[in-house]
Amino acid sequence: MHKYHVGQTLDLLPSHGSSSRRAGQCKVVALLPFEGHAVQYKVQSLLESYQRIVSENDLRLPHHPGDAPDSTAA
């Protein structure tokens, strides 16, 4: 089951392998089937002119500067 949906803007994490993938914001273009160990997505980076296929582990919800961790302890 996919965690994110088509049209959603997410943070694409930097590549830890030999890929030249840059970190930055991207938009989900398509949901792809489970492949190997995670579901996959086709994304369009806002920094690049082409689309990439990435696993769900390479994506996260955008972090907004100034957001503080939830502190509900009183």
NUKOL-792830 format. One record per residue: residue number from 1; residue in one letter; chain; x, y, z of N, C-alpha, C in turn. Coordinates in Angstrom, 2 decimals, decimal comma. Layout:
<recs>
REC:tike:sevo:drenvex:neast:nnorth:nup:caeast:canorth:caup:ceast:cnorth:cup
REC:NUM:a:A:X:Y:Z:X:Y:Z:X:Y:Z
...
</recs>
This chain:
<recs>
REC:tike:sevo:drenvex:neast:nnorth:nup:caeast:canorth:caup:ceast:cnorth:cup
REC:1:m:A:0,84:-1,19:0,00:0,00:0,00:0,00:0,89:1,25:0,00
REC:2:h:A:0,55:2,19:-0,83:1,34:3,42:-0,95:1,03:4,40:0,17
REC:3:k:A:2,05:5,03:0,67:1,96:6,01:1,74:1,61:7,40:1,19
REC:4:y:A:2,06:7,69:-0,03:1,87:9,00:-0,65:0,95:8,87:-1,86
REC:5:h:A:0,46:10,00:-2,37:-0,48:9,97:-3,49:0,00:10,85:-4,65
REC:6:v:A:-0,55:10,59:-5,83:-0,21:11,35:-7,04:-0,53:12,83:-6,81
REC:7:g:A:0,41:13,67:-7,20:0,25:15,12:-7,06:0,85:15,67:-5,78
REC:8:q:A:1,22:14,81:-4,85:1,78:15,25:-3,58:3,23:15,70:-3,77
REC:9:t:A:3,62:16,80:-3,11:5,00:17,29:-3,14:5,71:16,77:-1,91
REC:10:l:A:6,87:16,15:-2,14:7,63:15,50:-1,07:9,09:15,91:-1,15
REC:11:d:A:9,84:15,57:-0,12:11,29:15,73:-0,15:11,90:14,44:-0,66
REC:12:l:A:12,75:14,55:-1,67:13,50:13,41:-2,20:14,84:13,41:-1,49
REC:13:l:A:15,16:12,32:-0,82:16,40:12,22:-0,07:17,58:12,01:-1,02
REC:14:p:A:18,79:12,43:-0,60:19,95:12,25:-1,48:20,27:10,78:-1,66
REC:15:s:A:20,89:10,45:-2,76:21,26:9,07:-3,05:22,49:8,68:-2,24
REC:16:h:A:22,49:7,43:-1,76:23,65:6,94:-1,01:24,47:5,98:-1,85
REC:17:g:A:24,11:5,82:-3,11:24,82:4,90:-3,99:25,59:5,65:-5,06
REC:18:s:A:25,68:5,05:-6,22:26,43:5,65:-7,32:25,59:6,60:-8,16
REC:19:s:A:24,31:6,74:-7,83:23,43:7,61:-8,60:23,79:9,08:-8,38
REC:20:s:A:23,49:9,90:-9,35:23,75:11,33:-9,24:22,51:12,07:-8,75
REC:21:r:A:21,58:11,35:-8,15:20,34:11,97:-7,69:20,61:13,02:-6,61
REC:22:r:A:20,04:14,19:-6,82:20,17:15,29:-5,86:18,97:15,31:-4,93
REC:23:a:A:19,20:15,73:-3,72:18,10:15,91:-2,77:17,32:17,15:-3,16
REC:24:g:A:16,05:17,17:-2,84:15,22:18,33:-3,13:13,77:17,94:-3,21
REC:25:q:A:12,93:18,90:-3,50:11,51:18,63:-3,58:11,16:17,96:-4,91
REC:26:c:A:10,16:17,10:-4,85:9,66:16,43:-6,04:8,16:16,25:-5,92
REC:27:k:A:7,54:16,00:-7,05:6,10:15,75:-7,09:5,86:14,33:-7,57
REC:28:v:A:4,94:13,62:-6,90:4,61:12,25:-7,29:3,79:12,31:-8,58
REC:29:v:A:4,27:11,60:-9,61:3,62:11,56:-10,92:2,78:10,29:-11,07
REC:30:a:A:3,29:9,18:-10,51:2,59:7,90:-10,64:2,96:6,97:-9,50
REC:31:l:A:2,02:6,11:-9,13:2,25:5,06:-8,14:2,63:3,80:-8,91
REC:32:l:A:3,71:3,16:-8,51:4,20:1,97:-9,19:4,07:0,76:-8,25
REC:33:p:A:4,10:-0,44:-8,79:3,93:-1,62:-7,94:5,13:-1,89:-7,04
REC:34:f:A:4,91:-2,77:-6,08:5,94:-3,22:-5,16:7,07:-3,85:-5,96
REC:35:e:A:8,30:-3,46:-5,65:9,46:-4,00:-6,37:10,57:-4,25:-5,35
REC:36:g:A:10,91:-5,49:-5,14:11,98:-5,82:-4,21:11,54:-5,70:-2,76
REC:37:h:A:11,89:-4,60:-2,13:11,62:-4,43:-0,71:10,68:-3,27:-0,38
REC:38:a:A:10,24:-2,51:-1,37:9,37:-1,36:-1,09:8,53:-1,00:-2,31
REC:39:v:A:7,43:-0,30:-2,08:6,66:0,22:-3,20:7,46:1,34:-3,85
REC:40:q:A:7,16:1,60:-5,11:7,92:2,60:-5,85:7,00:3,68:-6,40
REC:41:y:A:7,61:4,81:-6,72:6,91:5,97:-7,24:7,68:6,52:-8,43
REC:42:k:A:6,96:7,10:-9,37:7,59:7,89:-10,42:7,44:9,33:-9,96
REC:43:v:A:8,55:10,05:-9,87:8,53:11,42:-9,36:9,19:12,37:-10,35
REC:44:q:A:8,79:13,62:-10,28:9,39:14,70:-11,07:10,04:15,66:-10,08
REC:45:s:A:11,36:15,71:-10,12:12,08:16,63:-9,26:11,83:18,06:-9,72
REC:46:l:A:11,77:18,98:-8,78:11,62:20,39:-9,13:12,96:20,97:-9,60
REC:47:l:A:14,07:20,20:-9,42:15,39:20,66:-9,80:15,89:20,06:-11,12
REC:48:e:A:15,17:19,05:-11,63:15,61:18,34:-12,83:14,51:18,33:-13,88
REC:49:s:A:14,88:18,12:-15,13:13,89:18,14:-16,21:13,31:16,77:-16,52
REC:50:y:A:13,83:15,72:-15,88:13,37:14,36:-16,18:12,76:13,72:-14,92
REC:51:q:A:12,06:12,61:-15,15:11,41:11,90:-14,05:12,29:10,75:-13,59
REC:52:r:A:12,11:10,36:-12,34:12,86:9,25:-11,75:11,90:8,25:-11,13
REC:53:i:A:12,36:7,02:-11,01:11,63:6,01:-10,26:12,39:5,81:-8,96
REC:54:v:A:11,71:5,98:-7,84:12,35:5,88:-6,53:11,49:5,02:-5,61
REC:55:s:A:12,11:4,47:-4,60:11,36:3,68:-3,62:10,79:4,61:-2,55
REC:56:e:A:9,80:4,11:-1,85:9,15:4,90:-0,81:10,14:5,34:0,27
REC:57:n:A:11,19:4,53:0,48:12,20:4,86:1,49:13,02:6,09:1,11
REC:58:d:A:12,97:6,50:-0,14:13,73:7,66:-0,61:12,93:8,96:-0,51
REC:59:l:A:11,71:8,87:0,00:10,83:10,03:0,09:10,43:10,30:1,53
REC:60:r:A:10,12:11,56:1,81:9,56:11,91:3,12:8,71:13,17:2,97
REC:61:l:A:7,84:13,37:3,92:7,03:14,59:3,93:7,96:15,78:4,07
REC:62:p:A:7,64:16,90:3,43:8,51:18,08:3,49:8,64:18,60:4,92
REC:63:h:A:9,85:19,02:5,25:10,11:19,65:6,55:10,03:21,16:6,33
REC:64:h:A:9,25:21,81:7,15:9,11:23,26:7,04:9,94:23,92:8,12
REC:65:p:A:10,87:24,80:7,75:11,68:25,49:8,75:10,77:26,18:9,77
REC:66:g:A:11,14:26,07:11,00:10,34:26,69:12,05:9,38:25,73:12,70
REC:67:d:A:9,18:24,56:12,07:8,32:23,55:12,70:9,07:23,00:13,91
REC:68:a:A:8,41:23,02:15,02:9,00:22,48:16,24:8,43:21,10:16,47
REC:69:p:A:9,20:20,21:17,08:8,66:18,90:17,41:7,45:19,06:18,33
REC:70:d:A:6,53:18,14:18,21:5,32:18,17:19,04:5,71:17,99:20,49
REC:71:s:A:5,40:18,98:21,31:5,73:18,88:22,74:4,43:18,96:23,52
REC:72:t:A:3,85:17,81:23,77:2,57:17,78:24,49:2,76:17,44:25,95
REC:73:a:A:4,01:17,22:26,37:4,26:16,92:27,78:4,06:18,16:28,61
REC:74:a:A:3,34:18,02:29,70:3,07:19,19:30,55:3,73:19,03:31,89
</recs>
